[in-house]
Every structure is written in structure tokens, then in C-alpha cells.
């Protein structure tokens, strides 16, 4: 087995928000730091650095993960979506619902929550309040009290159902 030198920088190529990007990192560099410092995707915030707060949540190949617990090398050749990709052509329905419902305050946790909510709504298109609150239990927000976030997520789910039934 080949030994990897911890200080040896490695080249990574990935698809970030639909655009192929590449950069260099040490093997121990976590994805959050790589995104922020190497690729300039600063919407991904770093809070606890232990995977508890959820501020660094991104989607890898469509699945919400904690970027502080993921090594940058693990995303070689994969698709990574950050909050910057949600509203590439203006705010998306989830972001607009957050704004309408005042579901953000200081905004530090918002990017990670939005990424988890977007993943959640793909997997659970008709959630109830309990399911939304359970999903949000993986995030720490000191400002909103979560109620406006729950309301925004349920509103988006209802809007998407209504739009789908009209089609």
C-alpha cells in the first residue's frame, strides 16, 4: 500500500454547482476549507468543526453531508452543490419562502439549513411538521427558534404539490 504524505498537496477535480472546478489541497484538508479557501465558495460556513451544528452542510451527488467531516479528496470526480448553486438564476422557491417567513436572522446557519432542506424536500416531498422538525434537529440556530423555518419548508412542499397537480 502506498503511503500518502500528509503535507503533499493533491489535485482534485469536481463539479461545483454545475461547473467543473479544480484545486489543490493537502490530504487532511476538509471539504469546507477546500470550498472556502481554494475555490472561493464562501457560502459554506464553518461553525463547530465537529459535524454538530450543520452550518457547513452541502450536497454531494445530491445527498446532504457535513463538509467539515468530509475530506476534500473524497469529492474527486463528484458533484458538490453549495448554497451558491441554489439560486444560480435568482432566489429559488425555498430561499423565497425563507425570506417571506423570516426564517433567517443572522444568517450564519442559513446556508447549511437550506442545503439540508433542499435535500429533504427531494426525498420527502410531502412532509409533516414532525418530519421537518426532525430533519432540522441536526442544525443549531440561535436566532430563529426554528418555527419560521418549519413554516417555510411546509409552504414550499405545499406549493410544489400544487404545481405538480396542475401539470
N, C-alpha and C positions, 0 to 999 in steps of 0.2 A: 504494500500500500504506500502510495506517495504521500509524503509528509508535506503539509501546507505551512509555509512560513507566515506567522501571524502579521508580520509587517509588510509582506509582499502584496502590492496592490494588484487587484484583478479587474479585468474589463468586463462590464455587464451590458447587455443589450436587452431592452424590454420595450413593451408598448405602453406608453403612459398617456392615458386619456385619449387613446386612439391614434397616437403619433409615436412612431418608433424613435426611441431615445437611447443614448448610451452614456456611460460614465465609468469612472474608476473608483474602487474602494478597497479597503483592507478587508480581509475575510471576517473580521469581528464587527464590521460596521452594520448597524441595524438599518432596516429599510427606512424608518422615519428620518434618520440623519442623512441617508443617501438621497432621499427625495428632496429634503430641505436644502442641504448644503452642496450637493453635487448637481442636482437637476433644477433647483430653484423653485420647486413645488412647495411653497411655504404655507399653503392652506392646511397641511397636515401638521397638527400641533403635538408637542411632546409635553405630557403632564407628569405622570408618576414614574414612567420608565419601567414599570413592573406589570403592565397589562391590566391594571385595575380600573383606571379612570376612563378609558375609552376615547380619549381626545385624539389619539393617533390612528383611529380606525380608517382603513382604506379597503378597497375591494381588490382581491387578487383572483383573476379569472372569474369574476362575478360574485365571489364569496367574501363577506366582511371578515377582516382579520386585524389584529393589532400590529401595527407597523413597528412598534418598539420591541416586540418579541420575535420579529421575523428578520432573519439576516438578509441583507441586500443580495447576497449571492443566490439566495433561494428563488429570486424572481427572474433569473436569467431565462430569456425567451418567453416570458409570460406577460399577460396583460395586467396592468395595475391602473386602477381608477382612483382618483382623489377628488376632493370636493371641487377643485378647479374644473373637472370634467363634467360635473353635474349640470352646470349652467353654461355650457360652451357657447350656446346661442341665445343667451339671456337666461333669466332665472327659470328653473323648471317648476313643475306643479308643486313639488314638495317644498322647495325653497319659498315659493309664493305663499303657500299655506303657513309656513313658519312665520313669515312676515305678517300675514293677516291676523294670526293668532298670538302674536307677540311671544313666540316660542323660543326667543333668544334674548339674552340680556347682554352680558359682557361679551359673549361670542366665542370664548375660548374653547368650550366643549362642542360648539355647534357643528363644526366640520365633521368630527367623528360621529356625532349623533345622526347627522344627515346621511352619512355613508351607511351606518347600520340600518337606518330606516329604509333607505332605498333597497338594500339587500332584503330586508324583512318583507317589504311590500311585494317584492318579486316572488318570494317563497310563500307568503301568506296574504293573498290578495283581499281576503275578507276577514280581517282580524276583529276581535272584540277588544274592549278596553283592557281586560286582564292580560291578553296576549301582548298588547302593545306595552303595558307596564312591565311585564316580564322581560321583554326584549330590552327595554330601557334600563332595567336593573343592572346591566353591565356598563352603565355610564354614570359618572359623577358630575352633577351640575349643581353649583351652589346658588344659582340665581333664579331659575325659573320655577322651581317646585314641581316640575315635570308636567303638571296639568295642561298648560298650553301646548306642550309638545305632543301629548297624547291626543288632544283635540285636533291638532294639525294633521297627525298621521291618520286618524279616523276620517277626517274630512277628505283627505286625498284618496283613501281607499273607496269612500262612497262616490266621489267624483269619477274615479276610474271605472267603477262598476256601472255607473250611469252611462258613461261614454261607451263602454263595451256593449251595453244592452241596446243602445241606439244604433249601433253599427249593424 
